[in-house]
């Protein structure tokens, strides 16, 4: 497994899956992707979120990273985080 360490004010997140009201998991590859995720790792200059925080982020942001066994992740700038979901 590769190790990804975000630099500076960047955050590595795992995008949350969309679950319908009927408890069916909808593919994250569908047109509308949920703009929420879990912080997996953070750069040394990130001050507003912690690892394992659930966050909401701006749409169309970040760089997608595909890890073979782990799934898809995004690296986003801390400034693109809209809210911490608690």
MMTF fields as JSON, N, C-alpha, C and O atoms, coordinates in Angstrom:
{
  "mmtfVersion": "1.0.0",
  "mmtfProducer": "UNKNOWN",
  "numBonds": 343,
  "numAtoms": 344,
  "numGroups": 86,
  "numChains": 1,
  "numModels": 1,
  "chainsPerModel": [1],
  "groupsPerChain": [86],
  "chainIdList": ["A"],
  "bondAtomList": [4, 2, 8, 6, 12, 10, 16, 14, 20, 18, 24, 22, 28, 26, 32, 30, 36, 34, 40, 38, 44, 42, 48, 46, 52, 50, 56, 54, 60, 58, 64, 62, 68, 66, 72, 70, 76, 74, 80, 78, 84, 82, 88, 86, 92, 90, 96, 94, 100, 98, 104, 102, 108, 106, 112, 110, 116, 114, 120, 118, 124, 122, 128, 126, 132, 130, 136, 134, 140, 138, 144, 142, 148, 146, 152, 150, 156, 154, 160, 158, 164, 162, 168, 166, 172, 170, 176, 174, 180, 178, 184, 182, 188, 186, 192, 190, 196, 194, 200, 198, 204, 202, 208, 206, 212, 210, 216, 214, 220, 218, 224, 222, 228, 226, 232, 230, 236, 234, 240, 238, 244, 242, 248, 246, 252, 250, 256, 254, 260, 258, 264, 262, 268, 266, 272, 270, 276, 274, 280, 278, 284, 282, 288, 286, 292, 290, 296, 294, 300, 298, 304, 302, 308, 306, 312, 310, 316, 314, 320, 318, 324, 322, 328, 326, 332, 330, 336, 334, 340, 338],
  "bondOrderList": [1, 1, 1, 1, 1, 1, 1, 1, 1, 1, 1, 1, 1, 1, 1, 1, 1, 1, 1, 1, 1, 1, 1, 1, 1, 1, 1, 1, 1, 1, 1, 1, 1, 1, 1, 1, 1, 1, 1, 1, 1, 1, 1, 1, 1, 1, 1, 1, 1, 1, 1, 1, 1, 1, 1, 1, 1, 1, 1, 1, 1, 1, 1, 1, 1, 1, 1, 1, 1, 1, 1, 1, 1, 1, 1, 1, 1, 1, 1, 1, 1, 1, 1, 1, 1],
  "groupList": [{"groupName": "UNK", "atomNameList": ["N", "CA", "C", "O"], "elementList": ["N", "C", "C", "O"], "formalChargeList": [0, 0, 0, 0], "bondAtomList": [1, 0, 2, 1, 3, 2], "bondOrderList": [1, 1, 2], "singleLetterCode": "X", "chemCompType": "L-PEPTIDE LINKING"}],
  "groupTypeList": [0, 0, 0, 0, 0, 0, 0, 0, 0, 0, 0, 0, 0, 0, 0, 0, 0, 0, 0, 0, 0, 0, 0, 0, 0, 0, 0, 0, 0, 0, 0, 0, 0, 0, 0, 0, 0, 0, 0, 0, 0, 0, 0, 0, 0, 0, 0, 0, 0, 0, 0, 0, 0, 0, 0, 0, 0, 0, 0, 0, 0, 0, 0, 0, 0, 0, 0, 0, 0, 0, 0, 0, 0, 0, 0, 0, 0, 0, 0, 0, 0, 0, 0, 0, 0, 0],
  "groupIdList": [1, 2, 3, 4, 5, 6, 7, 8, 9, 10, 11, 12, 13, 14, 15, 16, 17, 18, 19, 20, 21, 22, 23, 24, 25, 26, 27, 28, 29, 30, 31, 32, 33, 34, 35, 36, 37, 38, 39, 40, 41, 42, 43, 44, 45, 46, 47, 48, 49, 50, 51, 52, 53, 54, 55, 56, 57, 58, 59, 60, 61, 62, 63, 64, 65, 66, 67, 68, 69, 70, 71, 72, 73, 74, 75, 76, 77, 78, 79, 80, 81, 82, 83, 84, 85, 86],
  "secStructList": [7, 7, 7, 7, 7, 7, 7, 6, 6, 3, 3, 3, 3, 3, 3, 7, 7, 3, 3, 7, 6, 6, 1, 7, 3, 3, 7, 6, 6, 1, 1, 1, 7, 7, 7, 3, 3, 3, 3, 3, 3, 3, 7, 6, 6, 7, 7, 1, 7, 7, 6, 6, 7, 3, 3, 3, 3, 7, 6, 6, 7, 1, 3, 3, 3, 3, 3, 6, 6, 6, 3, 3, 3, 3, 3, 3, 3, 4, 4, 4, 3, 3, 3, 3, 3, 7],
  "xCoordList": [0.838, 0.0, 0.887, 1.883, 0.51, 1.242, 0.874, -0.235, 1.824, 1.567, 1.486, 2.382, 0.412, 0.236, 0.242, -0.594, 1.18, 1.29, 1.056, 1.889, -0.07, -0.329, 0.69, 1.146, 1.032, 1.988, 1.274, 0.192, 1.894, 1.45, -0.004, -0.334, -0.877, -2.271, -3.216, -4.333, -2.763, -3.596, -4.073, -3.435, -5.228, -5.87, -6.217, -6.732, -5.938, -6.333, -7.661, -7.782, -8.665, -9.984, -10.478, -10.125, -11.3, -12.028, -13.452, -14.132, -13.917, -15.261, -16.302, -16.164, -17.34, -18.412, -19.292, -19.504, -19.804, -20.696, -22.093, -22.494, -22.829, -24.213, -25.089, -25.002, -25.932, -26.846, -28.268, -28.655, -29.039, -30.415, -31.294, -30.862, -32.527, -33.451, -33.804, -34.21, -33.654, -33.943, -32.714, -32.694, -31.701, -30.454, -29.653, -28.907, -29.807, -28.99, -27.822, -27.992, -26.645, -25.47, -25.433, -25.461, -25.371, -25.313, -23.853, -23.094, -23.465, -22.084, -21.595, -22.306, -20.374, -19.779, -19.418, -19.156, -19.399, -19.093, -20.304, -20.193, -21.453, -22.632, -22.419, -21.445, -23.317, -23.134, -22.997, -22.088, -23.879, -23.823, -23.005, -23.399, -21.879, -21.046, -21.264, -21.439, -21.251, -21.424, -20.171, -19.06, -20.335, -19.2, -18.901, -18.712, -18.862, -18.538, -17.523, -17.499, -16.687, -15.69, -15.11, -15.449, -14.232, -13.536, -12.073, -11.452, -11.518, -10.1, -9.262, -9.402, -8.4, -7.538, -6.139, -5.528, -5.639, -4.313, -4.322, -5.146, -3.393, -3.338, -1.895, -1.013, -1.679, -0.363, 0.011, -0.83, 1.266, 1.779, 1.212, 1.236, 0.706, 0.174, -1.347, -1.924, -2.004, -3.468, -3.824, -3.337, -4.687, -5.002, -6.478, -6.808, -7.373, -8.802, -9.493, -10.62, -8.868, -9.481, -8.497, -7.285, -9.046, -8.247, -8.532, -9.548, -7.656, -7.869, -9.145, -9.391, -9.945, -11.238, -12.394, -13.526, -12.15, -13.263, -14.06, -13.489, -15.384, -16.242, -16.43, -16.823, -16.147, -16.161, -17.043, -17.368, -17.422, -18.08, -17.097, -16.514, -16.921, -15.958, -16.595, -17.643, -15.941, -16.449, -16.493, -15.608, -17.526, -17.592, -16.481, -15.96, -16.13, -15.122, -13.768, -13.083, -13.391, -12.108, -11.264, -11.793, -9.996, -9.094, -8.577, -9.005, -7.644, -7.041, -7.398, -7.193, -7.928, -8.347, -7.135, -6.269, -7.1, -6.051, -6.739, -7.616, -6.346, -6.909, -5.884, -4.761, -6.291, -5.437, -6.106, -7.298, -5.325, -5.851, -6.837, -7.983, -6.426, -7.28, -8.072, -9.012, -7.71, -8.317, -9.456, -10.281, -9.524, -10.568, -10.056, -8.855, -10.995, -10.661, -10.573, -11.356, -9.609, -9.377, -9.242, -9.061, -9.331, -9.094, -8.071, -8.058, -7.22, -6.379, -6.93, -6.996, -7.33, -7.896, -7.135, -6.464, -7.249, -6.674, -7.572, -8.792, -6.98, -7.76, -8.771, -9.857, -8.439, -9.334, -10.609, -11.592, -10.607, -11.787, -12.738, -13.784, -12.387, -13.278, -14.316, -13.976, -15.587, -16.684, -17.123, -17.421, -17.161, -17.669, -17.171, -16.816, -17.154, -16.949, -18.32, -19.079, -18.64, -19.959, -19.858, -19.042, -20.663, -20.542, -21.817, -21.911],
  "yCoordList": [-1.181, 0.0, 1.25, 1.322, 2.211, 3.472, 4.348, 4.272, 5.18, 6.169, 7.529, 7.912, 8.26, 9.6, 10.58, 10.493, 11.506, 12.515, 13.878, 14.34, 14.532, 15.858, 16.881, 16.779, 17.842, 18.875, 20.188, 20.455, 20.991, 22.349, 22.391, 21.788, 23.1, 23.276, 22.375, 22.772, 21.163, 20.215, 19.101, 18.771, 18.531, 17.494, 16.316, 16.512, 15.101, 13.885, 13.434, 13.223, 13.284, 12.865, 11.639, 11.412, 10.869, 9.753, 10.235, 10.531, 10.318, 10.803, 9.829, 8.616, 10.361, 9.531, 9.039, 9.759, 7.82, 7.278, 7.829, 8.164, 7.92, 8.368, 7.157, 6.137, 7.269, 6.181, 6.688, 7.726, 5.942, 6.355, 6.043, 5.356, 6.548, 6.315, 4.839, 4.399, 4.077, 2.652, 1.853, 0.629, 2.534, 1.926, 1.247, 0.302, 1.723, 1.208, 2.15, 3.369, 1.586, 2.423, 2.774, 1.895, 4.061, 4.548, 4.777, 5.301, 4.4, 4.529, 5.964, 6.904, 6.127, 7.451, 7.989, 9.184, 7.129, 7.566, 8.168, 8.594, 8.217, 8.816, 10.317, 10.868, 10.984, 12.4, 13.271, 14.098, 13.101, 13.928, 13.209, 12.156, 13.787, 13.214, 14.002, 15.22, 13.294, 13.936, 14.726, 14.207, 15.957, 16.811, 16.736, 17.754, 15.514, 15.274, 14.148, 13.255, 14.204, 13.164, 13.152, 13.978, 12.197, 12.022, 12.376, 11.925, 13.177, 13.549, 12.327, 11.776, 11.917, 10.748, 11.183, 10.559, 12.257, 12.796, 14.282, 14.766, 15.008, 16.453, 16.924, 16.318, 18.022, 18.622, 19.33, 19.539, 19.692, 20.275, 21.66, 22.078, 22.379, 23.725, 23.773, 24.86, 22.626, 22.591, 22.815, 22.107, 23.815, 24.18, 24.02, 23.978, 23.929, 23.982, 22.633, 22.562, 21.562, 20.233, 19.238, 19.454, 18.147, 17.06, 15.775, 15.672, 14.812, 13.508, 12.902, 13.006, 12.276, 11.648, 12.646, 12.237, 13.946, 14.902, 14.61, 14.289, 14.721, 14.639, 16.068, 16.953, 16.283, 17.641, 17.756, 16.761, 18.998, 19.338, 20.236, 21.154, 19.96, 20.736, 21.257, 20.776, 22.254, 22.888, 21.883, 21.037, 21.98, 21.079, 21.386, 22.501, 20.398, 20.536, 20.988, 21.789, 20.48, 20.848, 19.596, 18.486, 19.773, 18.69, 17.851, 17.979, 16.99, 16.044, 14.638, 14.273, 13.854, 12.49, 11.562, 11.626, 10.705, 9.688, 8.341, 8.147, 7.406, 6.063, 5.116, 4.999, 4.438, 3.432, 2.076, 1.905, 1.133, -0.157, -0.786, -1.046, -1.028, -1.742, -0.823, -1.267, 0.449, 1.377, 2.192, 2.722, 2.307, 3.103, 4.459, 4.656, 5.404, 6.734, 7.744, 7.711, 8.638, 9.7, 11.019, 11.039, 12.114, 13.452, 14.169, 14.014, 14.949, 15.892, 17.269, 17.677, 17.989, 19.32, 20.325, 19.953, 21.578, 22.642, 22.888, 22.762, 23.232, 23.527, 24.646, 24.637, 25.589, 26.701, 26.251, 26.992, 25.052, 24.527, 23.785, 23.304, 23.687, 23.055, 24.086, 25.174, 23.725, 24.642, 24.527, 25.532, 23.282, 23.077, 21.76, 20.838, 21.695, 20.435, 19.958, 20.703, 18.719, 18.166, 17.448, 16.54, 17.84, 17.254, 16.745, 16.21],
  "zCoordList": [0.0, 0.0, 0.0, 0.72, -0.808, -0.87, 0.32, 0.85, 0.727, 1.768, 1.099, 0.347, 1.374, 0.822, 1.981, 2.881, 1.96, 3.011, 2.37, 1.591, 2.686, 2.125, 2.652, 3.79, 1.835, 2.228, 2.516, 1.993, 3.346, 3.666, 4.146, 5.167, 3.415, 3.848, 3.064, 2.732, 2.773, 2.027, 2.953, 3.953, 2.576, 3.381, 2.469, 1.369, 2.924, 2.221, 2.792, 3.999, 1.927, 2.409, 1.643, 0.485, 2.33, 1.722, 1.55, 2.533, 0.297, 0.015, 0.563, 0.407, 1.202, 1.722, 0.577, -0.399, 0.694, -0.323, -0.131, 0.984, -1.226, -1.189, -0.888, -1.573, 0.134, 0.478, 0.269, 0.806, -0.518, -0.78, 0.427, 1.351, 0.419, 1.524, 1.662, 2.738, 0.594, 0.635, 1.075, 0.948, 1.587, 2.072, 0.965, 1.224, -0.255, -1.349, -1.549, -1.574, -1.69, -1.925, -3.404, -4.265, -3.685, -5.058, -5.407, -4.592, -6.579, -7.015, -6.893, -7.248, -6.386, -6.254, -7.635, -7.778, -8.654, -10.012, -10.706, -11.856, -10.049, -10.655, -10.836, -10.323, -11.558, -11.88, -10.642, -10.571, -9.667, -8.465, -7.398, -6.897, -7.067, -6.022, -4.741, -4.762, -3.643, -2.351, -2.011, -2.124, -1.602, -1.262, 0.225, 0.892, 0.729, 2.13, 2.205, 1.357, 3.233, 3.391, 4.788, 5.635, 5.005, 6.284, 6.082, 5.119, 6.978, 6.907, 7.282, 8.374, 6.372, 6.582, 7.016, 7.883, 6.407, 6.748, 6.449, 5.673, 7.073, 6.848, 6.832, 7.44, 6.118, 6.041, 7.335, 8.208, 7.445, 8.686, 8.993, 10.151, 8.0, 8.22, 8.312, 8.325, 8.375, 8.506, 9.967, 10.849, 10.221, 11.605, 11.975, 13.16, 10.985, 11.298, 11.374, 11.864, 10.91, 10.978, 11.566, 11.563, 12.068, 12.628, 11.864, 11.177, 11.979, 11.367, 11.957, 13.159, 11.111, 11.418, 11.484, 11.743, 11.258, 11.164, 9.904, 8.862, 9.998, 8.822, 8.323, 9.082, 7.041, 6.508, 5.267, 4.618, 4.953, 3.698, 2.942, 3.518, 1.646, 0.864, -0.414, -0.846, -1.015, -2.229, -3.382, -3.505, -4.227, -5.386, -6.393, -6.433, -7.194, -8.254, -7.727, -8.362, -6.581, -6.001, -5.784, -5.715, -5.68, -5.298, -6.447, -7.595, -6.095, -7.028, -6.59, -5.433, -7.505, -7.2, -7.187, -8.06, -6.182, -6.066, -5.969, -5.127, -6.827, -6.792, -6.188, -6.678, -5.112, -4.491, -4.704, -4.448, -5.171, -5.603, -4.624, -4.993, -3.413, -2.462, -1.553, -0.894, -1.508, -0.562, -1.161, -0.416, -2.483, -3.114, -3.555, -3.738, -3.724, -4.221, -3.091, -2.141, -3.212, -2.238, -2.983, -4.201, -2.251, -2.801, -1.936, -0.715, -2.572, -1.837, -2.141, -3.3, -1.095, -1.269, -0.404, 0.559, -0.757, 0.069, 1.273, 1.178, 2.38, 3.58, 3.317, 3.896, 2.47, 2.157, 1.436, 1.41, 0.853, 0.151, 1.088, 0.652, 2.365, 3.346, 3.771, 4.234, 3.605, 3.903, 5.363, 6.008, 5.886, 7.242, 7.81, 7.076, 9.136, 9.854, 10.278, 10.898, 9.948, 10.27, 11.616, 11.773, 12.564, 13.889, 14.341, 15.446]
}
